[in-house]
Amino acid sequence: MMGAAALLSVDGLSIRFGGLVAVDSASFEVKEGEVLSLIGPNGAGKTTAFNAITGYLAPSAGEIRFRGTRLNGLRPNQVAALGLVRTFQKTSVFGGRSVLENILIGLHLRSQQRPLAIMLGLPSVAREERALELEARRILEFVDLSARALELGSALPYGEQRLLEVAVALAARPKLLLLDEPVSGMNPVETASFMAKLAEIRALGITVLLVEHDMKMVMGVSDRVVCLNQGRIIANGTPAEIQRDPEVIRAYLGEKYARAHG
């Protein structure tokens, strides 16, 4: 994405838990329109960085800006309202609600109706409800879940639950979508399907920041890859550059492998 503007800027981000440094002076940018993947061994600090970016953790040092707006100190709902929306490692669908209701819950966060209007049952409330349901069904069609609309979220296969979680995130109309290990637990067929859907999401003009362990997926969908190890960024480049970077090989496969293949 040569020449593209930085949508998200992370500058000198550090996160400490007592004496433990989970993220250590990390700096990177996510450019508008790209798919950037954040990779690293378990415990490298990837999800911790996600949590700081989205307001779930307060940085110990550094600055985070989204479209020029400083995110430090903002609550998760305030970050989401700016257009930065995330999913989580573990599926977070409402299992006791229908697939359609899951989307409507996300859409109602954008409701313009005041509580008094809802209590009085004003015509504007009914009009908005119809509009929201129509949008919910469009989103379900986009993620190929229209046929499941009336089924409980808990009844979906795991791969479709992950898709539903993404659909709920899309209901918030994100400008930047953060996906935390979206294909974890998926079989190869589900993963391939998700990769194809990610390309469609990108085609909508949504920028993506991805944390993922599935290297085949990462290398297949990313424009750039940032690798963390022990809280520090050790590499930043294209998928091809990352695959042959000795520090990345060492972090994933060990010193002996890096020397043998260096």
C-alpha positions, 0 to 999 in steps of 0.5 A, a space after each residue: 500500500 505504497 503512499 497510503 495514509 496511516 489509519 492507525 499509528 502505534 508509537 512506543 507502546 509499552 505495557 507492564 504488569 508489575 515487573 513483567 513487560 508484556 509489550 516493550 516500545 512497540 511502534 508500527 502503523 496500519 495503512 488505510 486499505 491494507 491487511 496487516 498481520 501481527 504475529 509471534 510465538 505464544 506470549 509475544 504480546 500480540 493480544 495485549 497490544 490489541 487490548 491496549 489499542 481497543 481501550 481494554 488496557 491502559 498503556 504504561 507508555 507510548 501513544 496510540 492514534 486512530 485517524 489522528 485522534 489519540 486513543 489513550 484513555 478512551 473506553 472500549 465503547 468510545 474507541 468502537 464509536 470512532 470506527 475501530 472494532 474488534 473480535 476476540 480469541 474466544 467466540 463471543 456470540 450470544 448463544 441463547 439468541 437467534 443469529 438475526 438477533 445477534 446482528 440486531 444487538 450490534 445494530 441497536 448500538 447505533 439506534 437514534 431513538 430516545 428511551 421516551 420515544 421507545 416507551 411511547 411506541 412512536 412511529 419513528 421507532 417502528 420505522 427504525 426497527 424495520 430499517 435495522 432488521 433489513 440491514 441485519 439481513 443484508 449483513 447475514 447475506 454477506 457472510 452467507 448466514 441468511 439460511 441460519 437467521 432464526 437458529 440459535 447462535 449456539 446451534 451454529 458450527 464453530 466456523 459459522 459462529 466465528 463468521 457470526 462474530 465478524 458479522 456483529 462487528 461489521 454491524 458497527 460499520 468499522 473503518 478498521 476491523 481487528 480480528 484476534 485469531 479468527 481461524 483458531 479451531 477451524 478446519 482447513 475448509 473453514 479456514 479457506 472459506 474465511 480467507 475468501 470472506 476476508 478478501 470480500 470484507 477488504 473489498 468493502 474498503 475496510 482495513 484489517 489488523 489481524 492477529 493469527 497463528 495460522 501462517 498459511 492464512 497470514 501469508 495468503 492474506 497480508 500486505 505486511 506482517 509485523 512480528 513480535 517476540 517477548 514484547 518487542 518488534 523483531 521484524 516488519 515487512 512483506 510476507 516474503 520478507 518475513 518468511 526468510 527473516 532469520 530473527 523470525 525463524 529463530 523466534 518460531 523454530 529456535 536458534 539451531 534451525 536458524 543457524 542450519 538454514 541461515 
